Amino acid sequence: MRRDNRLSATLHALLHMAEQNRPMTSAELAMCMTTNAVVVRRTMAGLREAGFVRSEKGHGGGWEIARDLSTVTLKDIYDALGKPSLMAMGIHLESPTCLVEQAVNHSLTSAFAEAEAVLIGRLADVTLAQLAADFHARAVEHHGKIQSKIRGKTK
């Protein structure tokens, strides 16, 4: 079963956008999201409607972040994407009059709802600014490792 990776890909593109001092084209964002520019424009249109990005047409145009990263949560982006399904599993609906199926589905429906509520709550706790800070910390650590390797080879 193919997984829906729109949230992850969109967050990836938004962090790239946040690092730029200029608008990014749909083609550039398509490379970040490993998709095509049409999908980027469709995705970004939903984010634009929610006020998270803005765009300009023409030479020097493209997409850019429209809000302070600390004011946008992962849940905000999830909502702007149309609240895609978070659970790959579902319930069996082949025999709705079967009492066993009813018992199983009742239990699973409750468990899935609880799990989804926890996940959505976690998405609401994380901002784009926190993701950007995590990226910067990883970049500094990575740069330090590279410098250590370079120094080790020159000795």
ZADO-1210 file (C-alpha; in nm, 4 decimals, padded with zeros to 6 digits):
<atoms>
<atom x="00.0000" y="00.0000" z="00.0000" code="MET" pos="1"/>
<atom x="00.1353" y="00.3394" z="-00.0950" code="ARG" pos="2"/>
<atom x="00.1761" y="00.5829" z="00.1912" code="ARG" pos="3"/>
<atom x="00.0609" y="00.9446" z="00.1719" code="ASP" pos="4"/>
<atom x="00.3787" y="01.1479" z="00.2157" code="ASN" pos="5"/>
<atom x="00.2325" y="01.4907" z="00.1318" code="ARG" pos="6"/>
<atom x="00.2771" y="01.6265" z="00.4851" code="LEU" pos="7"/>
<atom x="00.6401" y="01.5204" z="00.5049" code="SER" pos="8"/>
<atom x="00.7191" y="01.6424" z="00.1514" code="ALA" pos="9"/>
<atom x="00.5421" y="01.9743" z="00.2105" code="THR" pos="10"/>
<atom x="00.7259" y="02.0341" z="00.5377" code="LEU" pos="11"/>
<atom x="01.0523" y="01.9528" z="00.3603" code="HIS" pos="12"/>
<atom x="00.9754" y="02.2111" z="00.0908" code="ALA" pos="13"/>
<atom x="00.8687" y="02.4725" z="00.3469" code="LEU" pos="14"/>
<atom x="01.1984" y="02.4388" z="00.5324" code="LEU" pos="15"/>
<atom x="01.3879" y="02.4824" z="00.2067" code="HIS" pos="16"/>
<atom x="01.1775" y="02.7920" z="00.1387" code="MET" pos="17"/>
<atom x="01.2545" y="02.9272" z="00.4853" code="ALA" pos="18"/>
<atom x="01.6277" y="02.8984" z="00.4148" code="GLU" pos="19"/>
<atom x="01.6110" y="03.1052" z="00.0957" code="GLN" pos="20"/>
<atom x="01.6362" y="03.4816" z="00.0730" code="ASN" pos="21"/>
<atom x="01.4309" y="03.4722" z="-00.2433" code="ARG" pos="22"/>
<atom x="01.1144" y="03.3089" z="-00.3786" code="PRO" pos="23"/>
<atom x="01.1512" y="02.9498" z="-00.4984" code="MET" pos="24"/>
<atom x="00.9986" y="02.8368" z="-00.8261" code="THR" pos="25"/>
<atom x="00.7600" y="02.5444" z="-00.8533" code="SER" pos="26"/>
<atom x="01.0337" y="02.3568" z="-01.0412" code="ALA" pos="27"/>
<atom x="01.2822" y="02.4083" z="-00.7567" code="GLU" pos="28"/>
<atom x="01.0260" y="02.2978" z="-00.4990" code="LEU" pos="29"/>
<atom x="00.9366" y="01.9963" z="-00.7135" code="ALA" pos="30"/>
<atom x="01.2974" y="01.8791" z="-00.6792" code="MET" pos="31"/>
<atom x="01.2732" y="01.9154" z="-00.2987" code="CYS" pos="32"/>
<atom x="00.9464" y="01.7240" z="-00.2905" code="MET" pos="33"/>
<atom x="01.0499" y="01.4691" z="-00.5562" code="THR" pos="34"/>
<atom x="00.7361" y="01.5374" z="-00.7539" code="THR" pos="35"/>
<atom x="00.6410" y="01.7569" z="-01.0468" code="ASN" pos="36"/>
<atom x="00.5680" y="02.1279" z="-01.0614" code="ALA" pos="37"/>
<atom x="00.1934" y="02.0752" z="-01.1137" code="VAL" pos="38"/>
<atom x="00.1688" y="01.8907" z="-00.7807" code="VAL" pos="39"/>
<atom x="00.3713" y="02.1681" z="-00.6151" code="VAL" pos="40"/>
<atom x="00.1392" y="02.4382" z="-00.7488" code="ARG" pos="41"/>
<atom x="-00.1676" y="02.2439" z="-00.6335" code="ARG" pos="42"/>
<atom x="-00.0174" y="02.1862" z="-00.2882" code="THR" pos="43"/>
<atom x="00.1063" y="02.5428" z="-00.2498" code="MET" pos="44"/>
<atom x="-00.2313" y="02.6807" z="-00.3602" code="ALA" pos="45"/>
<atom x="-00.3890" y="02.5201" z="-00.0531" code="GLY" pos="46"/>
<atom x="-00.1158" y="02.6637" z="00.1681" code="LEU" pos="47"/>
<atom x="-00.1631" y="03.0054" z="00.0058" code="ARG" pos="48"/>
<atom x="-00.5374" y="02.9939" z="00.0777" code="GLU" pos="49"/>
<atom x="-00.4526" y="02.9230" z="00.4421" code="ALA" pos="50"/>
<atom x="-00.2106" y="03.2203" z="00.4444" code="GLY" pos="51"/>
<atom x="00.1104" y="03.0224" z="00.4981" code="PHE" pos="52"/>
<atom x="00.2772" y="03.1001" z="00.1640" code="VAL" pos="53"/>
<atom x="00.2493" y="03.3644" z="-00.1040" code="ARG" pos="54"/>
<atom x="00.3492" y="03.3667" z="-00.4674" code="SER" pos="55"/>
<atom x="00.4458" y="03.6071" z="-00.7399" code="GLU" pos="56"/>
<atom x="00.4370" y="03.5386" z="-01.1106" code="LYS" pos="57"/>
<atom x="00.6981" y="03.6337" z="-01.3634" code="GLY" pos="58"/>
<atom x="01.0730" y="03.6780" z="-01.3630" code="HIS" pos="59"/>
<atom x="01.2066" y="03.6573" z="-01.0066" code="GLY" pos="60"/>
<atom x="00.8736" y="03.5230" z="-00.8855" code="GLY" pos="61"/>
<atom x="00.7926" y="03.2040" z="-00.7071" code="GLY" pos="62"/>
<atom x="00.6753" y="03.0810" z="-00.3671" code="TRP" pos="63"/>
<atom x="00.7839" y="03.2129" z="-00.0288" code="GLU" pos="64"/>
<atom x="00.6831" y="03.1773" z="00.3341" code="ILE" pos="65"/>
<atom x="00.4175" y="03.4328" z="00.4321" code="ALA" pos="66"/>
<atom x="00.4130" y="03.3859" z="00.8102" code="ARG" pos="67"/>
<atom x="00.6576" y="03.3733" z="01.0972" code="ASP" pos="68"/>
<atom x="00.7642" y="03.0102" z="01.1370" code="LEU" pos="69"/>
<atom x="00.6903" y="03.0194" z="01.5084" code="SER" pos="70"/>
<atom x="00.3202" y="03.0818" z="01.4378" code="THR" pos="71"/>
<atom x="00.2677" y="02.7800" z="01.2121" code="VAL" pos="72"/>
<atom x="00.2299" y="02.4290" z="01.3516" code="THR" pos="73"/>
<atom x="00.2569" y="02.0981" z="01.1745" code="LEU" pos="74"/>
<atom x="-00.1167" y="02.0590" z="01.2394" code="LYS" pos="75"/>
<atom x="-00.1801" y="02.3868" z="01.0560" code="ASP" pos="76"/>
<atom x="-00.0033" y="02.2456" z="00.7509" code="ILE" pos="77"/>
<atom x="-00.1829" y="01.9107" z="00.7897" code="TYR" pos="78"/>
<atom x="-00.5152" y="02.0959" z="00.7965" code="ASP" pos="79"/>
<atom x="-00.4214" y="02.3060" z="00.4920" code="ALA" pos="80"/>
<atom x="-00.3425" y="01.9859" z="00.3023" code="LEU" pos="81"/>
<atom x="-00.7011" y="01.8727" z="00.3586" code="GLY" pos="82"/>
<atom x="-00.6418" y="01.6529" z="00.6641" code="LYS" pos="83"/>
<atom x="-00.5144" y="01.3460" z="00.4777" code="PRO" pos="84"/>
<atom x="-00.5703" y="01.0102" z="00.6427" code="SER" pos="85"/>
<atom x="-00.3189" y="00.9432" z="00.9177" code="LEU" pos="86"/>
<atom x="-00.3905" y="00.5753" z="00.9600" code="MET" pos="87"/>
<atom x="-00.3061" y="00.3185" z="00.6968" code="ALA" pos="88"/>
<atom x="-00.5263" y="00.0603" z="00.8697" code="MET" pos="89"/>
<atom x="-00.9040" y="00.0519" z="00.8608" code="GLY" pos="90"/>
<atom x="-01.1917" y="-00.1662" z="00.9632" code="ILE" pos="91"/>
<atom x="-01.3462" y="-00.4605" z="00.7772" code="HIS" pos="92"/>
<atom x="-01.6952" y="-00.3816" z="00.6452" code="LEU" pos="93"/>
<atom x="-01.7839" y="-00.6986" z="00.4549" code="GLU" pos="94"/>
<atom x="-02.0447" y="-00.8345" z="00.6992" code="SER" pos="95"/>
<atom x="-02.2023" y="-00.5447" z="00.8906" code="PRO" pos="96"/>
<atom x="-02.4645" y="-00.7722" z="01.0512" code="THR" pos="97"/>
<atom x="-02.1975" y="-01.0063" z="01.1929" code="CYS" pos="98"/>
<atom x="-02.1730" y="-00.9542" z="01.5688" code="LEU" pos="99"/>
<atom x="-01.8039" y="-01.0503" z="01.5718" code="VAL" pos="100"/>
<atom x="-01.7281" y="-00.7892" z="01.3036" code="GLU" pos="101"/>
<atom x="-01.9301" y="-00.5322" z="01.4985" code="GLN" pos="102"/>
<atom x="-01.7327" y="-00.6006" z="01.8187" code="ALA" pos="103"/>
<atom x="-01.3970" y="-00.5892" z="01.6390" code="VAL" pos="104"/>
<atom x="-01.4863" y="-00.2721" z="01.4476" code="ASN" pos="105"/>
<atom x="-01.6145" y="-00.0993" z="01.7613" code="HIS" pos="106"/>
<atom x="-01.2876" y="-00.1689" z="01.9422" code="SER" pos="107"/>
<atom x="-01.0667" y="-00.0760" z="01.6477" code="LEU" pos="108"/>
<atom x="-01.2610" y="00.2408" z="01.5680" code="THR" pos="109"/>
<atom x="-01.2091" y="00.3634" z="01.9235" code="SER" pos="110"/>
<atom x="-00.8400" y="00.2716" z="01.9216" code="ALA" pos="111"/>
<atom x="-00.7822" y="00.4387" z="01.5832" code="PHE" pos="112"/>
<atom x="-00.9649" y="00.7539" z="01.6965" code="ALA" pos="113"/>
<atom x="-00.7550" y="00.7732" z="02.0142" code="GLU" pos="114"/>
<atom x="-00.4295" y="00.7197" z="01.8231" code="ALA" pos="115"/>
<atom x="-00.5232" y="00.9837" z="01.5669" code="GLU" pos="116"/>
<atom x="-00.6114" y="01.2332" z="01.8424" code="ALA" pos="117"/>
<atom x="-00.2696" y="01.1794" z="02.0048" code="VAL" pos="118"/>
<atom x="-00.0901" y="01.2255" z="01.6724" code="LEU" pos="119"/>
<atom x="-00.2867" y="01.5402" z="01.5845" code="ILE" pos="120"/>
<atom x="-00.2127" y="01.6768" z="01.9306" code="GLY" pos="121"/>
<atom x="00.1586" y="01.6171" z="01.8730" code="ARG" pos="122"/>
<atom x="00.1402" y="01.7914" z="01.5345" code="LEU" pos="123"/>
<atom x="-00.0177" y="02.0897" z="01.7097" code="ALA" pos="124"/>
<atom x="00.2770" y="02.1042" z="01.9532" code="ASP" pos="125"/>
<atom x="00.5489" y="02.1405" z="01.6883" code="VAL" pos="126"/>
<atom x="00.6078" y="02.4619" z="01.4926" code="THR" pos="127"/>
<atom x="00.7944" y="02.5183" z="01.1707" code="LEU" pos="128"/>
<atom x="01.0418" y="02.7227" z="01.3763" code="ALA" pos="129"/>
<atom x="01.1183" y="02.4132" z="01.5847" code="GLN" pos="130"/>
<atom x="01.1764" y="02.2094" z="01.2681" code="LEU" pos="131"/>
<atom x="01.4049" y="02.4820" z="01.1339" code="ALA" pos="132"/>
<atom x="01.5991" y="02.4886" z="01.4622" code="ALA" pos="133"/>
<atom x="01.6401" y="02.1096" z="01.4474" code="ASP" pos="134"/>
<atom x="01.7679" y="02.1388" z="01.0901" code="PHE" pos="135"/>
<atom x="02.0177" y="02.4099" z="01.1883" code="HIS" pos="136"/>
<atom x="02.1462" y="02.2034" z="01.4805" code="ALA" pos="137"/>
<atom x="02.1934" y="01.9036" z="01.2507" code="ARG" pos="138"/>
<atom x="02.3704" y="02.1215" z="00.9923" code="ALA" pos="139"/>
<atom x="02.6140" y="02.2554" z="01.2525" code="VAL" pos="140"/>
<atom x="02.6840" y="01.9029" z="01.3797" code="GLU" pos="141"/>
<atom x="02.7310" y="01.7748" z="01.0251" code="HIS" pos="142"/>
<atom x="02.9647" y="02.0615" z="00.9373" code="HIS" pos="143"/>
<atom x="03.1680" y="01.9895" z="01.2520" code="GLY" pos="144"/>
<atom x="03.2051" y="01.6234" z="01.1551" code="LYS" pos="145"/>
<atom x="03.3239" y="01.7183" z="00.8077" code="ILE" pos="146"/>
<atom x="03.5756" y="01.9660" z="00.9502" code="GLN" pos="147"/>
<atom x="03.7049" y="01.7007" z="01.1913" code="SER" pos="148"/>
<atom x="03.7560" y="01.4583" z="00.9035" code="LYS" pos="149"/>
<atom x="03.9366" y="01.7234" z="00.7008" code="ILE" pos="150"/>
<atom x="04.1638" y="01.8123" z="00.9950" code="ARG" pos="151"/>
<atom x="04.2320" y="01.4430" z="01.0529" code="GLY" pos="152"/>
<atom x="04.3459" y="01.3954" z="00.6926" code="LYS" pos="153"/>
<atom x="04.5764" y="01.6986" z="00.6948" code="THR" pos="154"/>
<atom x="04.7726" y="01.5884" z="00.9997" code="LYS" pos="155"/>
</atoms>
